[in-house]
Amino acid sequence: MRAPQLYGIWQVTFTNPPAGLPKTAVLLLERHGEFADSLSGIVSRDLPPAATNTPGHAAKAALAGDVEDGFVILDESSNNISISGTWNGELVEASCGREVKGVWKDTSANALPDAPDVPFTMVRRPGW
């Protein structure tokens, strides 16, 4: 698997997300502007107004990362300066490139020191 195979819109479902973060999100993955073999994009979450329950996270956050040996590795930044979350996933073999499963980790300044890994499933939206 290479980065271009992941370009598009993905629906994400989280298992037991941290308090204040929704169970779903949408990812847009594209070619990285500086590194042709890498990914960039945006994760969009439906957060409550003013995000009072989700310090350290924005409704839209930047993504950047790579694909290495079938693994998807993304860093998330809610402020375009520091990393507020990490994504580590693996392509589901029988999905024909349409599903990735992995774990997301809250690494924001407001994350608990023992913040758990949050399982996620990414499914490619049709039509891309």
C-alpha positions, 0 to 999 in steps of 0.5 A: 500500500502506498499513500495515493491509495489512501487519498479520499474521504474516510468515515471514522468510528471510535470505540470508547472515545475520551469524554467530550469527543464524539464517536465519529469523525471524517478524515480527508486524506490528500497528497502532502504538499512537500513530501510526495510519498506522504499524506496530509489532510484534515480530521473533522469532528462534531464538537459542542460549541466552544469545545468546553468539554474537549480542551486541547482539541478542535473541530477541525485538526490538521493531519500529516503522516506516512504509509509504511509496510501496510501501516498508516501513521498520522499525527494530528494537530489542533493548533498547527503547532503541537501534536494533539493526537496520534493515529496508528492503523493497518489496512484490513487485508480483505477490504480491498483498500477500503478499511483501516483499523488501529488506535488513536491516542490523545497526546494534547497538553490536556490529555491524562498522563495514562490516556488509553489507546482508543480503537478506531475503524476507518472506512472509505466513503464511496465516490472518491 
